[in-house]
């Protein structure tokens, strides 16, 4: 169902979060597509993953935590995303150190 050339209207993104990941976009799309509506967007020479938000309270937090965990697991420092027309940067949480100083 990958269609990187497809452009969605602004209405499709009204209830979605758009993660700008260029070289990593397809990997995140693969990770999230099992249990939510996601699609790839190609804008201005960059690939992004659009994630549709559900109407349940707290769904945005669920999506952000899932992407944050994916960023950390893939050893990425951060990811840019767009929500309601505003741009944000998400940084991966640093790995907690054990009492011995080793993680």
Phi and psi restraints in degrees (value plus and minus 20) as a CYANA .aco file:
   2 UNK   PHI     -94.8   -54.8
   2 UNK   PSI     108.2   148.2
   3 UNK   PHI    -163.0  -123.0
   3 UNK   PSI      57.0    97.0
   4 UNK   PHI     -85.5   -45.5
   4 UNK   PSI     -38.5     1.5
   5 UNK   PHI    -105.4   -65.4
   5 UNK   PSI     -31.2     8.8
   6 UNK   PHI     -92.5   -52.5
   6 UNK   PSI     117.8   157.8
   7 UNK   PHI    -133.3   -93.3
   7 UNK   PSI     117.0   157.0
   8 UNK   PHI    -122.9   -82.9
   8 UNK   PSI     131.0   171.0
   9 UNK   PHI     -88.6   -48.6
   9 UNK   PSI     144.7   184.7
  10 UNK   PHI     -76.2   -36.2
  10 UNK   PSI     -51.0   -11.0
  11 UNK   PHI     -83.1   -43.1
  11 UNK   PSI     -55.3   -15.3
  12 UNK   PHI     -85.4   -45.4
  12 UNK   PSI     -48.4    -8.4
  13 UNK   PHI    -112.9   -72.9
  13 UNK   PSI     -23.2    16.8
  14 UNK   PHI     -80.8   -40.8
  14 UNK   PSI     -54.8   -14.8
  15 UNK   PHI    -136.5   -96.5
  15 UNK   PSI      21.5    61.5
  16 UNK   PHI    -161.8  -121.8
  16 UNK   PSI     139.5   179.5
  17 UNK   PHI    -132.0   -92.0
  17 UNK   PSI     114.5   154.5
  18 UNK   PHI    -131.9   -91.9
  18 UNK   PSI      94.8   134.8
  19 UNK   PHI    -119.7   -79.7
  19 UNK   PSI     101.3   141.3
  20 UNK   PHI    -111.4   -71.4
  20 UNK   PSI      84.1   124.1
  21 UNK   PHI    -147.4  -107.4
  21 UNK   PSI     -18.4    21.6
  22 UNK   PHI      18.4    58.4
  22 UNK   PSI    -123.2   -83.2
  23 UNK   PHI     -83.9   -43.9
  23 UNK   PSI     -35.7     4.3
  24 UNK   PHI    -126.7   -86.7
  24 UNK   PSI     -19.7    20.3
  25 UNK   PHI     -79.6   -39.6
  25 UNK   PSI     -65.4   -25.4
  26 UNK   PHI     -85.4   -45.4
  26 UNK   PSI     -54.7   -14.7
  27 UNK   PHI     -84.5   -44.5
  27 UNK   PSI     -63.5   -23.5
  28 UNK   PHI     -86.8   -46.8
  28 UNK   PSI     -60.7   -20.7
  29 UNK   PHI     -76.5   -36.5
  29 UNK   PSI     -66.2   -26.2
  30 UNK   PHI     -80.4   -40.4
  30 UNK   PSI     -60.5   -20.5
  31 UNK   PHI     -86.7   -46.7
  31 UNK   PSI     -59.9   -19.9
  32 UNK   PHI    -111.0   -71.0
  32 UNK   PSI     -39.7     0.3
  33 UNK   PHI     -89.7   -49.7
  33 UNK   PSI     -35.5     4.5
  34 UNK   PHI     -84.9   -44.9
  34 UNK   PSI     -53.0   -13.0
  35 UNK   PHI    -152.1  -112.1
  35 UNK   PSI      -6.1    33.9
  36 UNK   PHI    -174.2  -134.2
  36 UNK   PSI     145.2   185.2
  37 UNK   PHI     -99.0   -59.0
  37 UNK   PSI      95.4   135.4
  38 UNK   PHI    -156.7  -116.7
  38 UNK   PSI     133.0   173.0
  39 UNK   PHI    -170.0  -130.0
  39 UNK   PSI     141.8   181.8
  40 UNK   PHI    -114.8   -74.8
  40 UNK   PSI     118.3   158.3
  41 UNK   PHI    -136.8   -96.8
  41 UNK   PSI     120.7   160.7
  42 UNK   PHI    -139.6   -99.6
  42 UNK   PSI      90.9   130.9
  43 UNK   PHI    -154.2  -114.2
  43 UNK   PSI     114.2   154.2
  44 UNK   PHI      30.6    70.6
  44 UNK   PSI      22.3    62.3
  45 UNK   PHI      55.5    95.5
  45 UNK   PSI      -6.5    33.5
  46 UNK   PHI    -150.5  -110.5
  46 UNK   PSI     122.9   162.9
  47 UNK   PHI    -115.4   -75.4
  47 UNK   PSI     117.7   157.7
  48 UNK   PHI    -153.3  -113.3
  48 UNK   PSI     141.2   181.2
  49 UNK   PHI    -132.2   -92.2
  49 UNK   PSI     103.8   143.8
  50 UNK   PHI    -119.5   -79.5
  50 UNK   PSI     110.4   150.4
  51 UNK   PHI    -139.1   -99.1
  51 UNK   PSI      99.2   139.2
  52 UNK   PHI     -93.1   -53.1
  52 UNK   PSI     113.9   153.9
  53 UNK   PHI    -111.1   -71.1
  53 UNK   PSI     119.5   159.5
  54 UNK   PHI    -104.3   -64.3
  54 UNK   PSI     144.7   184.7
  55 UNK   PHI     -99.8   -59.8
  55 UNK   PSI     -29.0    11.0
  56 UNK   PHI     -85.8   -45.8
  56 UNK   PSI     121.5   161.5
  57 UNK   PHI     -79.6   -39.6
  57 UNK   PSI     118.2   158.2
  58 UNK   PHI      65.8   105.8
  58 UNK   PSI     -19.4    20.6
  59 UNK   PHI     -85.0   -45.0
  59 UNK   PSI     -55.8   -15.8
  60 UNK   PHI     -79.1   -39.1
  60 UNK   PSI     -63.6   -23.6
  61 UNK   PHI     -82.2   -42.2
  61 UNK   PSI     -58.3   -18.3
  62 UNK   PHI     -82.5   -42.5
  62 UNK   PSI     -65.6   -25.6
  63 UNK   PHI     -83.3   -43.3
  63 UNK   PSI     -67.6   -27.6
  64 UNK   PHI     -82.4   -42.4
  64 UNK   PSI     -59.9   -19.9
  65 UNK   PHI     -86.1   -46.1
  65 UNK   PSI     -59.3   -19.3
  66 UNK   PHI     -84.3   -44.3
  66 UNK   PSI     -62.4   -22.4
  67 UNK   PHI     -90.7   -50.7
  67 UNK   PSI     -58.4   -18.4
  68 UNK   PHI     -80.1   -40.1
  68 UNK   PSI     -62.7   -22.7
  69 UNK   PHI     -85.3   -45.3
  69 UNK   PSI     -59.7   -19.7
  70 UNK   PHI     -84.7   -44.7
  70 UNK   PSI     -60.8   -20.8
  71 UNK   PHI     -80.2   -40.2
  71 UNK   PSI     -67.6   -27.6
  72 UNK   PHI     -84.2   -44.2
  72 UNK   PSI     -63.2   -23.2
  73 UNK   PHI     -84.7   -44.7
  73 UNK   PSI     -47.8    -7.8
  74 UNK   PHI    -118.1   -78.1
  74 UNK   PSI      -9.1    30.9
  75 UNK   PHI      36.7    76.7
  75 UNK   PSI      18.0    58.0
  76 UNK   PHI    -114.9   -74.9
  76 UNK   PSI     125.0   165.0
  77 UNK   PHI     -97.0   -57.0
  77 UNK   PSI     -56.2   -16.2
  78 UNK   PHI    -184.0  -144.0
  78 UNK   PSI     152.8   192.8
  79 UNK   PHI    -166.1  -126.1
  79 UNK   PSI     121.6   161.6
  80 UNK   PHI    -111.5   -71.5
  80 UNK   PSI     124.6   164.6
  81 UNK   PHI    -165.8  -125.8
  81 UNK   PSI     140.1   180.1
  82 UNK   PHI    -142.5  -102.5
  82 UNK   PSI     113.9   153.9
  83 UNK   PHI    -162.0  -122.0
  83 UNK   PSI     107.6   147.6
  84 UNK   PHI      32.3    72.3
  84 UNK   PSI      17.9    57.9
  85 UNK   PHI      58.0    98.0
  85 UNK   PSI     -15.1    24.9
  86 UNK   PHI    -132.2   -92.2
  86 UNK   PSI     124.9   164.9
  87 UNK   PHI    -117.2   -77.2
  87 UNK   PSI     119.8   159.8
  88 UNK   PHI    -156.1  -116.1
  88 UNK   PSI     142.7   182.7
  89 UNK   PHI    -144.7  -104.7
  89 UNK   PSI     109.6   149.6
  90 UNK   PHI    -125.7   -85.7
  90 UNK   PSI     108.7   148.7
  91 UNK   PHI    -125.1   -85.1
  91 UNK   PSI     123.9   163.9
  92 UNK   PHI     -89.5   -49.5
  92 UNK   PSI     122.2   162.2
  93 UNK   PHI     -87.9   -47.9
  93 UNK   PSI     118.9   158.9
  94 UNK   PHI     -87.7   -47.7
  94 UNK   PSI     128.5   168.5
  95 UNK   PHI     -90.5   -50.5
  95 UNK   PSI     112.0   152.0
  96 UNK   PHI     -89.1   -49.1
  96 UNK   PSI     122.9   162.9
  97 UNK   PHI    -110.4   -70.4
  97 UNK   PSI     124.3   164.3
  98 UNK   PHI     -96.7   -56.7
  98 UNK   PSI     147.3   187.3
  99 UNK   PHI     -75.4   -35.4
  99 UNK   PSI     -47.1    -7.1
 100 UNK   PHI     -99.1   -59.1
 100 UNK   PSI     -27.4    12.6
 101 UNK   PHI      72.9   112.9
 101 UNK   PSI     -21.2    18.8
 102 UNK   PHI    -127.9   -87.9
 102 UNK   PSI     123.7   163.7
